[in-house]
Amino acid sequence: MTDTATQEIPKHSVHTLVFRSLKRTHDMFLSDYNHPIEIDEKSLDLRKSIKAKDDYGLVLNMPREERPKLVKQVEEERVVEIPQEMGDNIVQEYEPEIEPESAPKAAPIFPSSRPGDSRSDSKALTLFASNQTAIAHRRNTISMPKPQWHAPWKLSRVISGHLGWVRCLDVDPSNEWFVTGGTDRIIKIWDLASGALKLSLTGHVSTVRGVCVSNRHPYLFSCGEDKQVKCWDLECNKVIRHYHGHLSACYALALHPALDILVSAGRDNVARVWDMRTKAQIHSLEGHTNTVATVKCQELDPQIITGSHDSTIRCWDIVAGKTMCTLTNHKKSVRAITLHPKLMSMASASPDNIKEWKLPKAEFIQNLSGHNAVVNALACNSDNVLVSAADNGSMYMWDWMTGYNFQKTQTVAQPGSIDSETGIFAMTFDQSGSRLLTGEADKTIKIYKEDETATEETHPINWKPDLLKRKRF
């Protein structure tokens, strides 16, 4: 008895135990592989009926006067399978073209959408059977509606005065002056009407990458590659507050239109929300895995939107300080975002294409393809004119609603610049939307205006009803 109790239980190696487990699993599931699930005919018919109604609901009922054309097409192609009931009616009416014996007796491809109807008048039945490829192609290529006419834009004024690239600009809410910042570390304030320099502010020790004028206070905010975020009092023209916290260069700045908060973002992959008055950091919006290149604020949710070099766009909950949704449609760095001044929608720019989104749920609307360059800036006015500007100096004007590209221009560097200094880094409309300001690599600010002499006759829209809209993906 004692010998039996003290007998050692045989030990097996891990290798043996693993193979035993594999064998048991194999024996357990092997028999199921050769027995596929039987097809349920009732479910299959229901699925076909729902798909027919969903995809072809608008053309499901065909008028009787269209049948002669359809029968002729059937006779020429000899491909269509006509439902029995429909076939009998067609044969009686058009006996010279189709012999009674040649009418196929096949069942309808899709059941009728109307219960109790013995005869199917479905146009989709025949079209789907005769030309499936054509229908699929037609569904994927939707015709573009006629775009709104916009006057072409032309260069109105060139302002020089910076000693380096002009990296950022913003317009005063009163529409009397605008502010610029650049690689010369100087913030300059200019008169919008005359283009004259009014003031220069020094204080940054590196490139100024963002400027923003408050519409609620006499304050100007700036940020730069020196990790500093500054608040300037425009009544005494000096810095009154510093916001410390960024671990690397600060690239973008935005003010909330209704609250006393400031959002800055940069190369530390974080967007920081600041209390304007107390200088306290309210939130550190973490989630991006690369430089945050642009940030926008609005009154309605999502109140903070950021775009990053990790090719994503994030919409943030300003109360919880967490991501509401992440948009991963772009394949390359998102360098610019703009909000439509009237509609609840936004546009984002990347070297792959420009995308429009419907807010607040950030639902994809359409692609604006064709600007094949590194798009650095976007701007939109209330007349539905969207402008994109790129590293190579190209500017594309789009109709916001339809995505139609109505103008392409190329900026010209000022005399003395090299060819590579044609890039556009910043862009914005003035408060009226009638003037477009750009900050460029040739150290100038350019102002564009609409051509007042242009009409629909002199500059017609190059549009046709069969113009295909870009694919949605």
C-alpha positions as CSV (number, residue, x, y, z in Angstrom):
1,M,0.0,0.0,0.0
2,T,2.8,2.3,1.0
3,D,4.7,1.4,-2.1
4,T,1.8,2.2,-4.4
5,A,1.2,5.6,-2.7
6,T,4.8,6.5,-3.0
7,Q,5.0,5.5,-6.7
8,E,6.1,8.4,-8.8
9,I,3.7,9.6,-11.5
10,P,5.4,9.4,-14.9
11,K,6.5,12.9,-16.1
12,H,6.1,13.8,-19.8
13,S,8.0,16.5,-21.6
14,V,6.3,19.7,-22.7
15,H,6.8,18.6,-26.3
16,T,4.8,15.4,-25.8
17,L,2.0,17.2,-24.0
18,V,1.7,19.8,-26.7
19,F,1.4,17.1,-29.4
20,R,-1.2,15.3,-27.4
21,S,-3.3,18.4,-27.1
22,L,-2.9,19.1,-30.9
23,K,-4.0,15.5,-31.7
24,R,-7.1,15.9,-29.5
25,T,-8.0,19.2,-31.1
26,H,-7.4,17.8,-34.6
27,D,-9.7,14.8,-33.9
28,M,-12.3,17.0,-32.4
29,F,-12.7,19.5,-35.4
30,L,-11.6,17.4,-38.4
31,S,-15.0,16.0,-39.0
32,D,-16.6,19.4,-39.3
33,Y,-14.4,20.6,-42.2
34,N,-16.0,18.3,-44.8
35,H,-19.6,19.3,-43.9
36,P,-20.3,22.9,-45.1
37,I,-23.4,24.6,-43.9
38,E,-26.5,23.9,-46.0
39,I,-27.8,26.9,-47.9
40,D,-31.2,28.1,-46.7
41,E,-33.2,28.9,-49.8
42,K,-35.7,31.1,-47.9
43,S,-32.9,33.3,-46.5
44,L,-31.2,33.5,-49.9
45,D,-34.4,34.7,-51.6
46,L,-35.0,37.2,-48.8
47,R,-31.4,38.5,-49.2
48,K,-31.9,38.9,-53.0
49,S,-35.2,40.7,-52.5
50,I,-33.7,43.2,-50.1
51,K,-30.6,43.8,-52.2
52,A,-32.8,44.4,-55.3
53,K,-34.9,46.9,-53.5
54,D,-31.9,48.6,-51.9
55,D,-29.7,48.9,-55.0
56,Y,-32.4,49.3,-57.7
57,G,-35.3,50.8,-55.8
58,L,-35.4,54.0,-58.0
59,V,-35.6,52.0,-61.2
60,L,-37.5,48.9,-60.1
61,N,-40.7,49.8,-61.9
62,M,-40.3,50.3,-65.7
63,P,-43.0,52.1,-67.7
64,R,-44.7,50.0,-70.4
65,E,-43.6,52.4,-73.2
66,E,-39.9,51.5,-72.5
67,R,-40.5,47.8,-73.2
68,P,-40.2,47.9,-77.0
69,K,-36.6,49.2,-76.7
70,L,-35.8,46.6,-74.1
71,V,-37.1,43.8,-76.3
72,K,-35.1,45.0,-79.2
73,Q,-32.0,45.0,-77.0
74,V,-32.8,41.5,-75.9
75,E,-33.1,40.3,-79.4
76,E,-29.8,41.8,-80.4
77,E,-27.7,40.6,-77.5
78,R,-29.4,37.2,-76.9
79,V,-28.2,37.3,-73.4
80,V,-31.2,38.2,-71.2
81,E,-33.2,35.7,-69.3
82,I,-36.8,37.0,-69.3
83,P,-39.1,36.0,-66.5
84,Q,-41.9,33.6,-67.6
85,E,-44.8,35.9,-67.0
86,M,-43.1,38.9,-68.5
87,G,-41.9,36.8,-71.4
88,D,-45.3,35.5,-72.3
89,N,-46.7,39.1,-72.4
90,I,-43.8,40.3,-74.6
91,V,-44.2,37.4,-77.0
92,Q,-47.9,38.1,-77.6
93,E,-47.3,41.7,-78.2
94,Y,-44.2,41.5,-80.4
95,E,-44.6,38.2,-82.2
96,P,-42.6,39.1,-85.4
97,E,-39.4,39.8,-83.5
98,I,-39.4,37.0,-80.9
99,E,-40.7,33.5,-81.6
100,P,-42.9,32.0,-78.9
101,E,-40.7,29.0,-78.7
102,S,-37.6,31.1,-78.1
103,A,-39.0,32.7,-74.9
104,P,-37.1,31.2,-72.0
105,K,-39.0,29.8,-69.1
106,A,-36.5,30.7,-66.4
107,A,-37.7,32.1,-63.0
108,P,-37.1,35.7,-62.2
109,I,-33.7,36.6,-60.8
110,F,-35.2,38.8,-58.0
111,P,-38.7,38.4,-56.6
112,S,-41.1,41.3,-57.1
113,S,-40.9,44.1,-54.6
114,R,-44.6,44.3,-54.4
115,P,-46.3,41.3,-52.7
116,G,-49.2,39.7,-54.5
117,D,-48.2,41.1,-57.9
118,S,-48.2,38.2,-60.4
119,R,-46.5,40.2,-63.2
120,S,-43.1,41.8,-62.7
121,D,-42.5,45.2,-64.3
122,S,-39.0,45.5,-62.9
123,K,-36.4,47.2,-65.1
124,A,-33.7,46.1,-62.7
125,L,-34.4,42.4,-63.4
126,T,-33.5,42.7,-67.0
127,L,-30.7,45.2,-66.7
128,F,-29.0,43.2,-64.0
129,A,-29.0,40.0,-66.0
130,S,-28.0,41.6,-69.3
131,N,-25.2,43.8,-68.2
132,Q,-24.0,43.4,-64.6
133,T,-20.7,45.0,-65.3
134,A,-22.2,48.2,-66.8
135,I,-24.5,48.6,-63.8
136,A,-21.7,48.2,-61.3
137,H,-19.6,50.7,-63.3
138,R,-22.5,53.1,-63.4
139,R,-23.0,52.9,-59.6
140,N,-19.4,53.7,-58.9
141,T,-19.2,56.7,-61.2
142,I,-21.8,59.2,-60.2
143,S,-22.3,62.3,-62.4
144,M,-21.2,65.6,-60.8
145,P,-23.9,68.2,-60.4
146,K,-23.3,71.5,-62.1
147,P,-21.0,73.6,-59.9
148,Q,-21.6,77.2,-58.8
149,W,-19.8,79.7,-61.0
150,H,-16.9,81.6,-59.3
151,A,-14.9,84.4,-60.7
152,P,-11.2,83.7,-61.2
153,W,-8.7,85.1,-58.7
154,K,-5.7,87.2,-59.6
155,L,-2.8,88.8,-57.8
156,S,-3.5,92.2,-56.4
157,R,-0.5,93.1,-54.2
158,V,2.9,91.8,-53.1
159,I,4.1,92.9,-49.7
160,S,7.8,92.4,-48.7
161,G,9.5,93.2,-45.4
162,H,10.3,89.9,-43.8
163,L,13.9,88.6,-43.8
164,G,12.9,85.0,-44.0
165,W,10.1,82.6,-45.0
166,V,6.6,83.8,-43.9
167,R,5.3,80.8,-42.0
168,C,2.0,82.0,-40.5
169,L,-0.6,84.8,-40.8
170,D,-3.9,85.8,-39.4
171,V,-6.4,88.7,-40.0
172,D,-7.8,91.0,-37.3
173,P,-11.5,90.6,-36.5
174,S,-12.1,94.2,-37.5
175,N,-10.6,93.5,-40.9
176,E,-8.3,96.5,-40.7
177,W,-4.9,94.8,-40.3
178,F,-3.2,91.4,-40.4
179,V,-0.3,89.8,-38.6
180,T,2.5,87.6,-39.9
181,G,5.4,85.6,-38.5
182,G,8.4,83.9,-40.1
183,T,11.8,82.5,-39.8
184,D,13.3,85.9,-39.1
185,R,11.8,85.5,-35.6
186,I,9.8,88.7,-36.0
187,I,6.1,89.2,-35.8
188,K,4.9,92.0,-38.1
189,I,1.6,93.8,-38.2
190,W,0.5,95.3,-41.5
191,D,-2.3,97.5,-42.7
192,L,-4.7,95.4,-44.8
193,A,-5.9,98.2,-47.1
194,S,-2.5,99.8,-47.9
195,G,-0.1,97.0,-47.2
196,A,2.0,99.3,-45.0
197,L,4.0,98.0,-42.0
198,K,2.5,99.2,-38.7
199,L,4.4,97.4,-36.1
200,S,7.2,94.8,-35.5
201,L,7.3,92.6,-32.4
202,T,10.4,90.8,-31.2
203,G,10.7,88.3,-28.5
204,H,10.9,84.8,-30.1
205,V,14.3,83.3,-30.3
206,S,13.4,80.9,-33.2
207,T,11.0,80.6,-36.1
208,V,7.5,81.9,-35.4
209,R,5.2,79.1,-36.6
210,G,1.7,80.3,-35.4
211,V,-0.1,83.6,-34.8
212,C,-3.7,84.1,-33.8
213,V,-5.7,87.3,-33.0
214,S,-8.3,87.1,-30.4
215,N,-11.8,88.2,-31.3
216,R,-12.8,88.8,-27.6
217,H,-9.7,90.5,-26.2
218,P,-7.0,92.9,-27.4
219,Y,-4.6,90.0,-27.4
220,L,-2.3,88.4,-30.0
221,F,-1.0,84.9,-29.4
222,S,2.1,83.4,-31.0
223,C,4.1,80.2,-30.9
224,G,7.4,79.1,-32.3
225,E,10.1,76.5,-32.7
226,D,11.6,77.8,-29.4
227,K,8.8,75.9,-27.5
228,Q,7.3,79.1,-26.4
229,V,3.6,80.2,-26.5
230,K,3.3,84.0,-25.9
231,C,0.4,86.3,-25.2
232,W,0.9,89.9,-26.5
233,D,-1.1,92.8,-25.2
234,L,-1.8,95.0,-28.3
235,E,-2.6,98.0,-26.2
236,C,1.0,98.2,-24.9
237,N,2.7,96.0,-27.5
238,K,4.5,93.7,-25.1
239,V,4.3,90.1,-23.8
240,I,2.1,89.7,-20.8
241,R,1.9,85.9,-20.5
242,H,3.9,82.8,-21.3
243,Y,2.5,79.3,-21.5
244,H,5.1,76.7,-20.6
245,G,4.8,73.0,-21.2
246,H,5.7,72.1,-24.7
247,L,8.7,69.7,-24.9
248,S,9.6,70.5,-28.5
249,A,8.8,73.0,-31.2
250,C,5.3,74.4,-31.3
251,Y,3.8,74.4,-34.8
252,A,0.2,75.4,-34.6
253,L,-2.1,77.6,-32.6
254,A,-5.9,78.1,-32.3
255,L,-8.3,80.1,-30.1
256,H,-11.7,79.0,-29.1
257,P,-14.3,81.4,-30.5
258,A,-16.4,81.5,-27.4
259,L,-14.3,80.4,-24.4
260,D,-11.1,81.9,-22.9
261,I,-9.0,78.9,-23.9
262,L,-6.0,78.5,-26.2
263,V,-4.9,75.3,-28.0
264,S,-1.3,74.8,-29.1
265,A,0.2,71.8,-30.8
266,G,3.7,70.8,-32.1
267,R,6.4,68.3,-32.5
268,D,6.0,66.6,-29.1
269,N,2.9,64.8,-30.6
270,V,0.6,66.5,-28.1
271,A,-2.1,69.3,-28.3
272,R,-2.2,71.3,-25.1
273,V,-5.3,73.2,-24.0
274,W,-4.5,76.4,-21.9
275,D,-6.5,78.7,-19.7
276,M,-5.9,82.0,-21.3
277,R,-6.0,84.0,-18.1
278,T,-4.4,81.7,-15.5
279,K,-1.8,80.2,-17.9
280,A,-2.8,76.8,-16.5
281,Q,-2.8,73.7,-18.7
282,I,-6.3,72.3,-18.8
283,H,-5.7,69.2,-20.9
284,S,-2.9,67.5,-22.6
285,L,-4.5,65.8,-25.6
286,E,-2.4,62.7,-26.3
287,G,-3.0,60.1,-28.9
288,H,-1.1,61.2,-32.0
289,T,2.1,59.3,-32.8
290,N,3.8,62.0,-34.8
291,T,4.1,65.8,-35.1
292,V,0.7,67.6,-34.8
293,A,0.8,70.0,-37.7
294,T,-2.5,71.8,-37.5
295,V,-5.2,72.5,-35.0
296,K,-8.7,74.1,-35.3
297,C,-11.3,75.2,-32.8
298,Q,-15.0,75.8,-33.2
299,E,-18.0,76.5,-30.9
300,L,-19.9,73.2,-31.6
301,D,-18.7,69.7,-31.1
302,P,-16.1,68.6,-32.0
303,Q,-14.7,71.8,-30.5
304,I,-11.0,70.8,-31.2
305,I,-9.8,69.1,-34.3
306,T,-6.1,68.2,-34.9
307,G,-4.2,66.9,-38.0
308,S,-0.9,65.1,-37.7
309,H,2.0,63.7,-39.6
310,D,0.9,60.3,-38.5
311,S,-1.7,60.7,-41.3
312,T,-4.7,60.8,-38.9
313,I,-7.2,63.5,-37.9
314,R,-8.6,63.5,-34.3
315,C,-11.7,65.1,-33.0
316,W,-11.5,65.8,-29.3
317,D,-14.0,66.1,-26.4
318,I,-13.0,69.4,-24.8
319,V,-14.6,68.4,-21.5
320,A,-13.1,65.0,-21.0
321,G,-9.9,65.7,-22.9
322,K,-10.2,62.5,-24.8
323,T,-10.5,61.5,-28.5
324,M,-14.1,61.4,-29.8
325,C,-13.1,59.9,-33.1
326,T,-10.0,59.2,-35.2
327,L,-10.1,59.6,-39.0
328,T,-7.6,57.3,-40.8
329,N,-8.7,57.9,-44.4
330,H,-5.6,59.8,-45.4
331,K,-2.5,57.9,-46.3
332,K,0.1,60.7,-45.8
333,S,0.7,63.5,-43.4
334,V,-2.2,65.8,-42.7
335,R,-0.7,69.3,-42.8
336,A,-3.8,71.6,-43.1
337,I,-7.4,71.6,-41.9
338,T,-10.0,74.4,-42.6
339,L,-13.6,74.8,-41.4
340,H,-16.4,76.1,-43.6
341,P,-17.5,79.5,-42.2
342,K,-21.2,78.7,-42.6
343,L,-21.7,74.9,-43.1
344,M,-21.0,72.3,-40.4
345,S,-18.2,70.7,-42.5
346,M,-14.4,70.8,-42.8
347,A,-11.7,69.9,-45.3
348,S,-8.3,68.3,-44.7
349,A,-5.3,68.3,-46.9
350,S,-2.6,65.7,-47.5
351,P,-0.2,64.9,-50.4
352,D,-2.6,62.1,-51.5
353,N,-5.7,64.3,-51.8
354,I,-8.0,66.7,-50.1
355,K,-11.0,65.3,-48.3
356,E,-14.2,67.0,-47.1
357,W,-16.0,65.9,-43.9
358,K,-19.5,66.5,-42.5
359,L,-19.5,67.5,-38.8
360,P,-20.2,66.7,-36.0
361,K,-19.8,63.0,-36.7
362,A,-16.9,63.6,-39.2
363,E,-18.6,61.6,-41.9
364,F,-16.7,61.5,-45.2
365,I,-18.3,63.5,-48.1
366,Q,-15.9,63.5,-51.0
367,N,-12.4,63.6,-52.3
368,L,-10.9,66.6,-54.2
369,S,-8.2,64.9,-56.3
370,G,-5.7,66.5,-58.6
371,H,-3.5,68.7,-56.5
372,N,-0.5,66.4,-56.6
373,A,1.9,68.2,-54.3
374,V,2.6,68.7,-50.6
375,V,-0.4,70.8,-49.6
376,N,0.6,73.1,-46.7
377,A,-2.4,75.4,-46.4
378,L,-6.2,75.4,-46.9
379,A,-8.6,78.3,-46.8
380,C,-12.4,78.6,-47.4
381,N,-14.7,81.6,-47.6
382,S,-18.5,81.9,-47.3
383,D,-19.0,81.8,-51.1
384,N,-18.0,78.1,-51.1
385,V,-14.5,78.8,-52.6
386,L,-11.9,76.4,-51.2
387,V,-8.2,77.2,-51.9
388,S,-5.3,74.8,-51.5
389,A,-1.7,75.9,-51.6
390,A,1.4,73.7,-51.9
391,D,5.2,73.5,-51.5
392,N,5.8,74.0,-55.2
393,G,3.9,77.3,-55.3
394,S,0.7,75.9,-57.0
395,M,-2.7,77.1,-55.9
396,Y,-5.9,75.3,-56.7
397,M,-9.4,76.9,-56.4
398,W,-12.3,74.5,-55.8
399,D,-16.1,74.7,-55.5
400,W,-16.8,73.4,-52.1
401,M,-20.1,71.8,-52.8
402,T,-19.2,69.8,-55.9
403,G,-15.4,69.5,-55.7
404,Y,-15.0,71.1,-59.1
405,N,-11.6,72.6,-59.7
406,F,-12.3,75.9,-61.4
407,Q,-8.8,77.5,-61.4
408,K,-5.2,76.6,-61.1
409,T,-2.5,79.2,-60.6
410,Q,1.2,79.2,-59.9
411,T,2.8,81.8,-57.7
412,V,5.9,83.7,-59.0
413,A,8.8,84.3,-56.7
414,Q,9.9,87.9,-56.2
415,P,13.0,89.0,-58.2
416,G,16.2,87.8,-56.5
417,S,14.7,84.6,-55.2
418,I,15.7,81.1,-56.5
419,D,13.2,78.8,-58.1
420,S,12.8,76.6,-55.0
421,E,11.5,79.6,-53.1
422,T,8.0,79.4,-54.6
423,G,6.5,77.4,-51.7
424,I,3.3,78.7,-49.9
425,F,3.3,78.0,-46.2
426,A,0.3,79.8,-44.9
427,M,-3.0,81.1,-46.3
428,T,-6.2,82.8,-45.1
429,F,-9.1,84.8,-46.3
430,D,-9.9,88.2,-44.8
431,Q,-13.1,88.6,-42.7
432,S,-15.1,89.5,-45.8
433,G,-13.9,86.6,-47.9
434,S,-13.0,88.9,-50.8
435,R,-9.2,88.9,-50.3
436,L,-6.9,86.0,-50.0
437,L,-3.6,86.4,-48.2
438,T,-0.7,84.0,-48.6
439,G,2.7,83.7,-46.8
440,E,5.4,82.4,-49.0
441,A,9.0,81.2,-49.1
442,D,10.2,84.2,-51.2
443,K,9.7,86.3,-47.9
444,T,6.6,88.0,-49.3
445,I,2.9,88.2,-48.5
446,K,0.7,88.1,-51.6
447,I,-2.9,89.4,-51.7
448,Y,-5.3,88.0,-54.3
449,K,-8.7,89.3,-55.3
450,E,-11.5,88.2,-57.6
451,D,-11.4,89.4,-61.2
452,E,-14.2,92.0,-61.2
453,T,-14.4,92.0,-65.0
454,A,-14.9,88.3,-65.3
455,T,-18.4,86.9,-66.2
456,E,-19.8,83.5,-66.9
457,E,-19.4,84.2,-70.7
458,T,-15.7,85.2,-70.5
459,H,-14.8,82.4,-68.1
460,P,-17.3,79.6,-68.6
461,I,-17.4,76.5,-66.4
462,N,-15.8,73.6,-68.2
463,W,-18.5,71.2,-67.1
464,K,-20.7,68.6,-68.9
465,P,-23.6,66.5,-67.6
466,D,-21.6,63.3,-68.1
467,L,-18.6,64.6,-66.1
468,L,-17.9,61.9,-63.6
469,K,-17.5,62.6,-59.9
470,R,-14.4,61.3,-58.2
471,K,-14.6,58.0,-56.5
472,R,-15.6,58.0,-52.8
473,F,-13.4,56.0,-50.6
